[in-house]
Amino acid sequence: MQTVRRAIVIGNGFAGAENQCIGLVRALGLSDNYTLYRARGGINEKLHWLPPSVHKQLQHVVKRINVFSGKKLVPLPPQTTCNVLEADASRIAKVAQETFDRQGPILVVASGRDTIDTASSIKQLVPEKVFLVQIQHPRSRLHRFDLVITPRHDYYPLTPEAQKQIPWFLRRWVTPREPPDKHVVLTLGALHQADSIALGSAASVWHDEMAVLPKPLLVVSIGGPTSIYGADLANQLTASLKSVLRTCGSLRISFSRRTPKTVSEIVVRELANHPKVYIWNGEGPNPHMGHLALADAFVITADSVSMLSEACSTGKPVYVIGAERCTWKFADFHKSLRSRSAVRPFTGEENISENWSYSPLRDTENAADEVIKALAERGWQLLP
């Protein structure tokens, strides 16, 4: 039996996609022995479509401009971004081939449409040397992957309810077109890194800042941008938060990098001066994992499948704002969360000290179990 001792993550520069890969790798016990490559990812979102090699060339040009001008006329991209390895399928396949006898097979984990071509090419070049897991539905030709891990709501287009919404002449173009087969693993939400070890570590790191705060601690996570966002939702959110402050000991708010400025400005203007409220300004260490570990309850905007999946894995109360504005498969995702009693709509009438119980999401752990089973069917096992 071959033993899998190492992993390769094929990323696309987006934290949401790459966190799913790394979360799965952690759950499989390979967090100390994986290498991150990127098929895309860059200096900023507008240049995201460029491969890392071009990012590095641009960084060199920017440095030269700054040197010759004597001033920092052009800001340099983050050094960490430009140090990421480029996902070259031929090179990765060559490494897998040359090191197989000595180090065994490689688990390749990819996520996002940007990674599909690279990941499937690796599999095609060395099919007996790698095991390929694709996270998020690749839309077509699933036979290119050993395992596909995707949320159930990606198959919403196949439901009778969805079919009624699609004009008949467009149905052949809407994917997926076939129900999941045996090598598709369905999850409720997104995979993530917020496992018990990570949360325990975060609780220790953030203890002095958060554990001493008056209880209950309500954490508000604001995402965006999507069509559901605007000043009206921001005003609704701030009004509701003001209403529940009387039942909160403390309130901490954080924004995504994608949060529209109009939304963040309204929230800051309305709440920043309240003595119970702390708003993270994006500077210094990101408190997100500390929030997950030490919060007593959450309010999360409906746009973020990732943030909701993480929060619902804690077993703590999760309130959602904006779910009624979601459509299509995202409405189906929220319906699934409500059916498990994992979330409730945030109205401003809540008593935050009230608790309720539900079965926490275990999507990452369950997906890892399915990977282990699939490896065993091939005659492979993970490093004990």
C-alpha positions as CSV (number, residue, x, y, z in Angstrom):
1,M,0.0,0.0,0.0
2,Q,1.4,3.4,-1.0
3,T,1.5,6.1,1.7
4,V,0.6,9.7,0.9
5,R,3.0,11.9,2.9
6,R,2.7,15.3,1.1
7,A,0.3,17.5,-0.6
8,I,0.2,20.3,-3.2
9,V,-2.3,23.1,-3.1
10,I,-3.2,24.8,-6.4
11,G,-4.6,28.2,-5.5
12,N,-6.0,31.1,-7.4
13,G,-5.1,34.0,-5.2
14,F,-8.5,34.3,-3.5
15,A,-8.4,33.6,0.2
16,G,-11.9,31.9,0.2
17,A,-10.8,29.3,-2.4
18,E,-7.3,28.7,-0.9
19,N,-8.6,28.4,2.6
20,Q,-10.8,25.5,1.6
21,C,-7.8,23.6,0.2
22,I,-5.7,24.3,3.2
23,G,-8.6,23.4,5.5
24,L,-8.9,20.0,3.8
25,V,-5.1,19.4,4.0
26,R,-5.2,20.2,7.7
27,A,-8.0,17.8,8.3
28,L,-6.0,15.1,6.6
29,G,-3.0,15.7,8.8
30,L,-0.7,17.1,6.1
31,S,-0.6,20.7,7.3
32,D,3.1,20.5,7.9
33,N,4.0,19.0,4.5
34,Y,2.2,20.9,1.7
35,T,3.3,23.4,-0.9
36,L,1.2,26.2,-2.2
37,Y,1.2,27.0,-5.9
38,R,-0.9,29.5,-7.7
39,A,-2.4,29.4,-11.2
40,R,-3.5,33.0,-10.7
41,G,-3.3,35.6,-8.1
42,G,-1.7,39.0,-8.0
43,I,-0.9,42.5,-7.0
44,N,-4.5,43.6,-6.8
45,E,-8.0,42.3,-7.8
46,K,-8.0,44.1,-11.1
47,L,-4.8,42.2,-12.1
48,H,-5.9,38.9,-10.6
49,W,-6.1,37.1,-13.9
50,L,-2.3,37.5,-14.4
51,P,-0.1,34.5,-13.4
52,P,2.5,34.9,-10.6
53,S,5.4,35.1,-13.1
54,V,4.0,38.3,-14.5
55,H,3.4,39.6,-11.0
56,K,7.0,39.2,-10.3
57,Q,8.0,41.0,-13.5
58,L,5.7,43.8,-12.6
59,Q,7.3,44.0,-9.1
60,H,10.7,44.3,-10.7
61,V,9.5,47.1,-13.0
62,V,7.9,48.9,-10.1
63,K,11.1,48.7,-8.1
64,R,13.1,50.2,-11.0
65,I,10.6,53.1,-11.4
66,N,10.9,53.9,-7.7
67,V,14.8,53.7,-7.8
68,F,15.1,55.9,-10.8
69,S,12.6,58.5,-9.6
70,G,14.1,58.6,-6.1
71,K,10.5,58.4,-4.7
72,K,7.9,55.8,-4.1
73,L,5.7,56.9,-7.0
74,V,4.3,53.4,-7.4
75,P,3.4,51.3,-4.4
76,L,5.0,47.8,-4.4
77,P,2.8,44.8,-4.3
78,P,2.9,42.6,-1.2
79,Q,6.2,40.6,-1.1
80,T,4.4,37.5,0.1
81,T,2.3,37.5,-3.1
82,C,5.3,37.6,-5.4
83,N,7.0,34.8,-3.5
84,V,4.3,32.3,-4.3
85,L,5.3,29.5,-6.7
86,E,3.6,29.5,-10.1
87,A,1.5,26.4,-10.8
88,D,3.3,24.9,-13.8
89,A,1.6,21.5,-14.6
90,S,4.6,20.1,-16.4
91,R,7.0,20.9,-13.6
92,I,4.8,19.6,-10.9
93,A,4.2,16.4,-12.8
94,K,7.9,16.0,-13.3
95,V,8.5,16.3,-9.5
96,A,5.8,13.8,-8.9
97,Q,7.3,11.4,-11.4
98,E,10.9,11.7,-10.2
99,T,10.2,11.5,-6.4
100,F,7.5,8.8,-6.4
101,D,9.8,5.9,-5.6
102,R,11.4,7.8,-2.7
103,Q,8.5,9.8,-1.3
104,G,5.4,8.2,-2.6
105,P,2.3,9.8,-4.3
106,I,1.2,13.4,-4.0
107,L,-2.2,14.6,-2.9
108,V,-3.1,17.5,-5.2
109,V,-5.9,19.8,-3.9
110,A,-7.3,22.6,-6.1
111,S,-10.1,25.1,-5.8
112,G,-11.7,27.5,-8.1
113,R,-12.3,27.7,-11.9
114,D,-8.9,29.3,-12.4
115,T,-7.2,26.1,-11.2
116,I,-9.1,23.5,-13.2
117,D,-6.9,23.4,-16.3
118,T,-3.6,23.2,-14.3
119,A,-4.9,20.6,-11.9
120,S,-6.4,18.4,-14.5
121,S,-3.2,18.6,-16.6
122,I,-1.2,17.3,-13.7
123,K,-3.6,14.4,-13.4
124,Q,-3.4,13.7,-17.1
125,L,0.4,13.7,-17.1
126,V,1.0,11.5,-14.1
127,P,-2.3,9.7,-13.3
128,E,-0.7,7.0,-11.2
129,K,1.5,9.3,-9.2
130,V,-1.1,11.8,-7.8
131,F,-4.6,11.9,-6.4
132,L,-6.5,14.9,-7.5
133,V,-9.2,16.6,-5.4
134,Q,-11.1,19.5,-7.0
135,I,-13.0,21.7,-4.6
136,Q,-16.0,23.7,-6.0
137,H,-17.8,22.2,-9.0
138,P,-15.8,22.2,-12.2
139,R,-19.0,22.3,-14.3
140,S,-18.1,19.6,-16.8
141,R,-16.0,16.6,-17.5
142,L,-15.8,15.4,-13.9
143,H,-13.8,12.3,-15.0
144,R,-10.7,14.5,-15.0
145,F,-10.6,14.4,-11.2
146,D,-10.3,11.6,-8.6
147,L,-12.7,13.4,-6.3
148,V,-14.9,16.5,-6.5
149,I,-16.0,18.2,-3.3
150,T,-18.8,20.8,-3.8
151,P,-21.7,22.3,-1.9
152,R,-25.1,20.7,-2.4
153,H,-26.5,24.1,-3.6
154,D,-24.3,23.8,-6.7
155,Y,-26.7,21.1,-7.8
156,Y,-29.7,23.4,-7.2
157,P,-30.2,24.0,-11.0
158,L,-31.3,20.3,-11.3
159,T,-34.2,20.7,-8.8
160,P,-37.7,21.0,-10.1
161,E,-38.0,24.5,-8.5
162,A,-34.9,25.7,-10.3
163,Q,-36.0,24.2,-13.6
164,K,-39.1,26.2,-13.5
165,Q,-37.0,29.4,-13.4
166,I,-34.9,28.5,-16.5
167,P,-36.3,29.1,-19.9
168,W,-36.3,25.8,-21.8
169,F,-33.9,27.1,-24.5
170,L,-31.3,27.9,-21.9
171,R,-31.4,24.7,-19.9
172,R,-28.8,22.9,-21.9
173,W,-26.3,25.6,-21.0
174,V,-26.9,25.6,-17.3
175,T,-24.5,23.4,-15.3
176,P,-24.2,20.9,-13.8
177,R,-26.4,18.9,-16.2
178,E,-26.1,15.5,-14.5
179,P,-26.7,14.5,-10.8
180,P,-23.6,13.8,-8.7
181,D,-22.0,10.4,-9.3
182,K,-20.0,8.3,-6.8
183,H,-16.9,10.4,-6.8
184,V,-18.7,13.7,-6.0
185,V,-18.7,14.6,-2.3
186,L,-21.5,17.0,-1.3
187,T,-21.2,19.4,1.6
188,L,-23.7,21.9,3.0
189,G,-21.3,24.8,3.0
190,A,-17.6,25.6,2.4
191,L,-14.6,23.9,3.8
192,H,-12.4,26.0,6.1
193,Q,-9.5,26.0,8.5
194,A,-11.4,26.7,11.7
195,D,-10.9,23.3,13.3
196,S,-10.6,22.7,17.1
197,I,-6.8,23.1,17.1
198,A,-6.9,26.4,15.2
199,L,-9.7,27.8,17.4
200,G,-7.9,26.7,20.6
201,S,-4.7,28.4,19.4
202,A,-6.7,31.5,18.5
203,A,-8.4,31.6,21.9
204,S,-5.0,31.6,23.5
205,V,-3.6,34.3,21.2
206,W,-6.6,36.6,21.6
207,H,-7.4,35.8,25.3
208,D,-6.0,39.0,26.8
209,E,-7.9,41.2,24.4
210,M,-11.3,39.4,24.0
211,A,-11.8,36.9,26.9
212,V,-11.9,39.8,29.4
213,L,-14.7,41.7,27.6
214,P,-18.1,41.9,29.1
215,K,-20.4,39.0,28.1
216,P,-22.1,38.2,25.9
217,L,-19.7,39.0,23.1
218,L,-21.5,39.6,19.8
219,V,-19.3,39.5,16.7
220,V,-20.5,41.0,13.4
221,S,-18.8,40.0,10.2
222,I,-19.6,42.1,7.1
223,G,-18.8,40.8,3.6
224,G,-19.6,42.1,0.1
225,P,-19.9,43.3,-2.5
226,T,-22.9,41.7,-4.0
227,S,-26.2,42.8,-5.4
228,I,-27.8,42.6,-2.0
229,Y,-25.5,45.4,-0.7
230,G,-26.2,49.0,-0.4
231,A,-26.9,51.9,2.0
232,D,-30.3,50.4,2.8
233,L,-28.9,47.2,4.2
234,A,-26.2,49.0,6.1
235,N,-28.9,51.2,7.7
236,Q,-31.0,48.2,8.5
237,L,-28.0,46.5,10.1
238,T,-26.9,49.4,12.2
239,A,-30.5,50.1,13.4
240,S,-30.8,46.4,14.4
241,L,-27.4,46.4,16.2
242,K,-28.4,49.5,18.2
243,S,-31.5,47.7,19.3
244,V,-29.7,44.6,20.6
245,L,-26.9,46.5,22.3
246,R,-28.8,46.5,25.6
247,T,-28.5,42.7,25.7
248,C,-24.8,42.7,24.7
249,G,-21.9,42.9,26.9
250,S,-19.6,43.8,24.0
251,L,-19.9,44.1,20.2
252,R,-17.0,43.7,17.8
253,I,-17.3,44.4,14.1
254,S,-15.0,43.5,11.2
255,F,-15.3,44.1,7.5
256,S,-14.1,42.0,4.5
257,R,-11.6,43.5,2.1
258,R,-14.5,43.4,-0.3
259,T,-17.0,45.4,1.8
260,P,-18.3,48.4,-0.1
261,K,-17.1,51.7,1.3
262,T,-20.6,53.0,1.5
263,V,-21.5,50.2,3.8
264,S,-18.4,50.5,6.1
265,E,-18.8,54.3,6.3
266,I,-22.4,54.0,7.5
267,V,-21.5,51.4,10.1
268,V,-18.5,53.4,11.5
269,R,-20.5,56.6,11.6
270,E,-23.4,55.1,13.5
271,L,-21.6,52.8,15.9
272,A,-17.9,53.7,16.3
273,N,-18.5,56.0,19.3
274,H,-20.6,53.6,21.4
275,P,-18.6,52.4,24.5
276,K,-19.6,48.8,23.9
277,V,-18.5,48.7,20.3
278,Y,-15.1,48.0,18.8
279,I,-14.6,48.1,15.0
280,W,-11.5,46.6,13.5
281,N,-10.0,49.1,11.0
282,G,-8.1,46.5,9.0
283,E,-4.7,47.3,10.5
284,G,-2.6,44.9,12.6
285,P,-3.4,41.1,13.0
286,N,-6.7,40.0,11.7
287,P,-8.9,39.0,14.6
288,H,-11.2,36.7,12.6
289,M,-10.0,33.4,14.2
290,G,-10.1,35.0,17.6
291,H,-13.7,36.1,16.9
292,L,-14.7,32.6,16.0
293,A,-13.0,31.2,19.1
294,L,-14.3,33.6,21.7
295,A,-17.6,35.1,20.5
296,D,-20.8,34.1,22.2
297,A,-22.9,34.8,19.1
298,F,-22.5,36.0,15.5
299,V,-24.3,38.3,13.1
300,I,-23.1,37.6,9.5
301,T,-24.1,39.1,6.2
302,A,-25.8,36.6,3.9
303,D,-23.4,36.9,1.0
304,S,-20.5,34.9,2.5
305,V,-20.9,31.2,2.3
306,S,-17.4,30.9,3.9
307,M,-18.0,33.0,6.9
308,L,-21.4,31.4,7.6
309,S,-19.8,27.9,7.2
310,E,-17.1,28.8,9.7
311,A,-19.5,30.3,12.3
312,C,-22.0,27.4,12.0
313,S,-19.2,24.9,12.7
314,T,-18.8,26.4,16.2
315,G,-22.3,25.4,17.4
316,K,-22.9,29.0,18.6
317,P,-25.9,31.1,17.7
318,V,-25.6,32.6,14.2
319,Y,-27.9,35.4,13.0
320,V,-28.0,36.3,9.3
321,I,-28.9,39.6,7.7
322,G,-29.9,39.9,4.1
323,A,-30.8,36.3,3.4
324,E,-34.2,37.3,2.0
325,R,-32.4,39.2,-0.8
326,C,-30.5,36.1,-1.9
327,T,-31.7,34.2,-5.0
328,W,-31.0,31.0,-6.9
329,K,-28.6,28.6,-5.3
330,F,-27.6,30.9,-2.5
331,A,-31.2,31.1,-1.4
332,D,-31.1,27.3,-1.3
333,F,-28.0,27.4,0.8
334,H,-29.7,29.6,3.4
335,K,-32.8,27.4,3.3
336,S,-30.5,24.4,4.2
337,L,-29.0,26.3,7.2
338,R,-32.4,27.2,8.5
339,S,-33.6,23.6,8.2
340,R,-30.8,22.6,10.5
341,S,-31.7,25.4,13.0
342,A,-28.2,26.6,12.6
343,V,-29.2,30.2,11.7
344,R,-31.9,32.7,12.5
345,P,-32.7,36.0,10.7
346,F,-31.3,39.1,12.5
347,T,-34.2,41.5,13.2
348,G,-32.9,43.6,16.1
349,E,-35.4,42.1,18.5
350,E,-33.1,39.4,19.7
351,N,-31.8,38.8,23.2
352,I,-28.1,38.1,22.6
353,S,-27.8,36.3,25.9
354,E,-30.3,33.7,24.6
355,N,-28.7,30.5,23.3
356,W,-29.9,27.6,21.2
357,S,-28.4,24.3,20.1
358,Y,-27.9,22.7,16.8
359,S,-25.6,20.2,15.3
360,P,-22.5,22.1,14.1
361,L,-21.4,21.7,10.5
362,R,-18.6,19.2,10.0
363,D,-18.1,19.6,6.3
364,T,-14.3,19.7,6.4
365,E,-14.0,16.7,8.6
366,N,-16.6,14.7,6.6
367,A,-14.9,15.6,3.3
368,A,-11.6,14.5,4.7
369,D,-13.1,11.1,5.6
370,E,-14.3,10.7,2.0
371,V,-10.8,11.5,0.7
372,I,-9.4,8.8,3.0
373,K,-12.0,6.3,1.7
374,A,-11.2,7.1,-1.9
375,L,-7.5,6.8,-1.3
376,A,-8.1,3.4,0.3
377,E,-10.0,2.2,-2.8
378,R,-6.9,2.9,-4.8
379,G,-4.7,1.1,-2.3
380,W,-3.2,4.2,-0.8
381,Q,-3.2,5.5,2.8
382,L,-2.3,8.7,4.6
383,L,0.8,8.9,6.7
384,P,-0.2,7.4,10.1
